[in-house]
Amino acid sequence: MKTQTSNIIFGLAGTKLQSEEKEFFLKAKPLGFILFSRNVESREQLIALSNSLKGLFPERKTFIFVDQEGGRVARIKPPIAEKLYPAAKVFADMYLGDRVRAKSAAKENWLQIMADLNSLGIDSPCAPVCDIYYPEADPIIGDRSFGSTPEQVIDLCKEAIAGINEQGGIAFIKHVPGHGRAEVDSHLALPIINTDLKTLEETDFKVFKELSSKEVWGMSAHIVYNALDSKKPATLSRSE
């Protein structure tokens, strides 16, 4: 008999699965779990935690996620991770001088990241960041971006996705439909973007349309785009 799964991902409090959490998760039947720095203590502990979460539902796949982009967004750091992987800006800068080298390096980087996560029982790095870099925007994206043009971001994101997929991982395109222009950090306040629809479709939205496929999952941006819906963020809006 198959377990009915809810399309929700939960976090948990600490480095071990607590009995109260286990009881709750067994009732809620989540799709999977996302880990944060608070859940990471040692390599052995992290593998045990991943196994205990996946063991909740042995009859089906339970996914384990973590934000492991490289640079300043790396929940798992050395010596637990093999190394501190570079931020996307490293590949963005390399691309300006040598596109072929940058694309090859980006793919190899994400092959390594996903192989590292596989060894820890984790299914996805919740990456790559597909937002375009805008110097005037809030720095929450900043060096996490692969570049300042849609073409460059698409080029490098395709390589990152290929690297993750080749290792059997789940690539995320984020933050749909584009966080790059936000002038405030959406973790702290609700960004409002006034850019016209034509410009958005030629830039930020274009990236996500190009990268959308059955091979990737998506992480949304909690942002109001006035050109689409002036009252609700994209995550809640029914505008097409």
C-alpha positions in Angstrom: 0.0 0.0 0.0 1.4 3.4 -1.0 1.8 6.2 1.5 0.0 9.3 0.4 2.6 12.1 0.4 1.9 15.8 1.0 3.7 18.3 -1.3 5.6 19.9 1.6 9.2 20.1 2.8 9.9 20.5 6.5 13.0 21.5 8.5 13.8 20.2 11.9 15.3 21.6 15.1 18.6 20.0 15.7 21.2 17.4 14.8 19.0 14.4 15.6 15.4 13.5 14.8 13.5 14.0 18.0 10.5 11.7 19.0 8.1 14.6 18.8 9.3 15.5 15.3 9.1 11.9 14.3 5.5 11.6 15.4 4.6 14.8 13.6 6.3 13.9 10.4 4.8 10.4 10.3 1.3 12.1 10.4 2.2 14.9 7.9 3.9 12.6 5.4 6.1 15.3 3.8 7.8 15.0 0.4 11.1 15.6 2.1 13.3 17.7 4.4 15.6 20.7 4.1 18.7 20.9 6.3 20.3 24.0 7.7 23.5 24.8 9.5 21.8 24.0 12.8 21.4 20.4 11.7 25.1 19.9 10.8 27.6 18.8 13.5 29.8 16.1 11.9 30.0 13.9 8.9 28.9 10.8 10.7 26.1 12.7 12.4 24.9 14.1 9.1 24.8 10.7 7.4 22.9 9.3 10.4 20.4 12.2 10.3 19.8 11.7 6.6 19.3 8.0 7.1 16.9 8.5 9.9 14.8 10.9 7.9 14.7 8.6 4.9 13.9 5.7 7.1 10.6 7.3 8.2 9.0 6.2 4.9 11.0 3.1 3.7 8.3 2.3 1.1 9.0 5.4 -1.0 11.6 8.1 -1.8 12.0 10.8 0.8 14.1 13.7 -0.4 16.8 15.5 1.6 17.7 19.1 0.5 20.3 21.6 1.6 21.3 25.1 0.3 24.8 24.3 -0.9 25.5 26.8 -3.6 29.1 27.5 -2.7 30.5 30.9 -1.5 28.6 32.4 1.3 25.6 30.1 0.9 27.0 26.8 2.1 25.2 25.1 5.0 27.8 22.3 5.1 31.4 23.5 5.4 34.8 21.7 5.5 35.9 19.4 6.9 32.4 17.9 6.6 32.1 19.0 3.0 35.1 18.2 0.8 35.9 21.9 0.4 34.3 25.4 0.4 33.1 25.6 -3.2 33.4 28.9 -5.0 30.6 31.4 -5.5 28.9 31.7 -8.9 30.7 35.0 -9.5 34.0 33.1 -10.0 32.5 31.5 -13.1 30.8 34.7 -14.1 34.1 36.5 -14.2 35.8 33.6 -15.9 33.1 33.6 -18.6 34.0 37.2 -19.6 37.5 36.1 -20.7 36.9 32.5 -21.8 33.4 31.1 -22.2 34.4 27.5 -22.9 36.7 27.3 -19.9 34.0 28.9 -17.6 31.3 26.5 -18.8 33.6 23.5 -18.3 34.6 24.7 -14.8 31.0 25.3 -13.8 29.9 21.9 -14.8 32.9 20.2 -13.0 32.2 22.3 -9.9 28.6 21.1 -9.7 29.6 17.5 -10.4 31.8 17.8 -7.3 29.2 19.5 -5.1 26.6 16.8 -6.0 29.0 13.9 -5.5 29.9 15.4 -2.1 26.2 15.6 -1.1 25.5 12.1 -2.4 28.1 10.8 0.0 26.1 12.4 2.9 22.7 11.1 1.8 21.5 14.4 0.4 19.6 14.7 -2.9 19.9 18.3 -3.9 22.0 21.4 -3.3 18.9 23.7 -4.0 20.8 25.3 -6.8 21.8 26.9 -9.2 20.8 30.5 -8.6 19.4 31.7 -11.9 18.9 35.4 -11.0 20.6 38.1 -13.1 23.0 40.4 -11.3 22.0 44.0 -11.0 24.6 46.2 -9.2 21.9 48.6 -7.9 19.9 45.8 -6.3 20.0 44.5 -2.7 23.2 42.4 -2.3 21.3 39.3 -1.2 21.9 37.9 -4.7 25.2 39.6 -5.5 28.0 37.1 -6.0 25.5 34.2 -6.1 24.6 35.2 -9.7 26.2 33.8 -12.8 26.2 37.2 -14.5 24.5 40.4 -15.6 23.0 39.2 -18.9 20.3 36.6 -19.5 22.5 34.8 -22.1 25.4 34.4 -19.7 23.3 33.2 -16.8 21.5 30.7 -19.0 24.8 29.4 -20.4 26.3 28.8 -17.0 23.2 27.6 -15.3 22.8 24.9 -18.0 26.2 23.6 -17.1 25.5 23.6 -13.4 22.2 21.8 -14.0 24.0 19.2 -16.2 26.6 18.6 -13.5 24.0 18.0 -10.8 21.9 15.8 -13.0 24.9 13.7 -14.1 25.4 12.8 -10.4 21.8 11.8 -10.0 20.9 14.9 -8.0 18.0 17.3 -8.3 18.7 20.8 -9.7 16.7 23.7 -8.6 16.2 26.9 -10.7 15.8 29.8 -8.3 14.4 32.2 -7.6 11.4 31.9 -10.0 10.6 34.2 -11.8 13.6 36.4 -10.8 15.0 37.9 -7.6 17.8 39.9 -9.2 16.1 43.3 -9.3 14.9 43.2 -5.7 16.0 46.3 -3.8 15.3 44.6 -0.4 16.1 41.1 0.9 12.9 39.1 0.6 13.9 37.2 3.8 13.3 40.5 5.7 10.7 42.5 3.7 8.5 42.1 0.6 10.3 43.5 -2.5 8.2 45.4 -5.1 9.5 45.5 -8.6 8.1 48.2 -11.0 9.9 47.1 -14.2 7.6 46.8 -17.2 6.5 43.4 -18.4 8.3 43.6 -21.8 11.7 44.2 -20.1 11.0 41.4 -17.5 10.2 39.0 -20.3 13.4 39.9 -22.2 15.6 39.5 -19.1 14.7 37.9 -15.7 11.7 35.9 -16.9 13.5 34.8 -20.0 16.1 32.9 -18.0 13.5 30.8 -16.2 11.6 30.1 -19.3 14.7 28.9 -21.0 15.8 26.7 -18.1 12.4 25.2 -17.2 12.1 21.5 -17.9 11.3 18.2 -16.4 14.9 17.9 -15.3 14.7 20.7 -12.7 12.6 21.8 -9.8 11.9 25.4 -8.9 12.2 27.6 -5.9 10.1 30.7 -6.0 10.8 34.4 -5.3 8.5 36.1 -2.8 8.3 39.3 -4.8 5.5 41.6 -6.1 5.8 42.4 -9.8 3.5 45.3 -10.4 3.4 44.5 -14.1 1.8 41.2 -13.2 -0.1 41.7 -10.0 0.2 44.8 -7.7 -1.4 43.1 -4.7 0.1 39.7 -4.4 3.6 38.3 -4.7 4.4 35.9 -7.5 4.1 32.9 -5.2 0.4 33.7 -4.4 -0.7 35.4 -7.6 -2.9 33.8 -10.2 -1.7 36.2 -12.9 -0.3 34.5 -16.0 
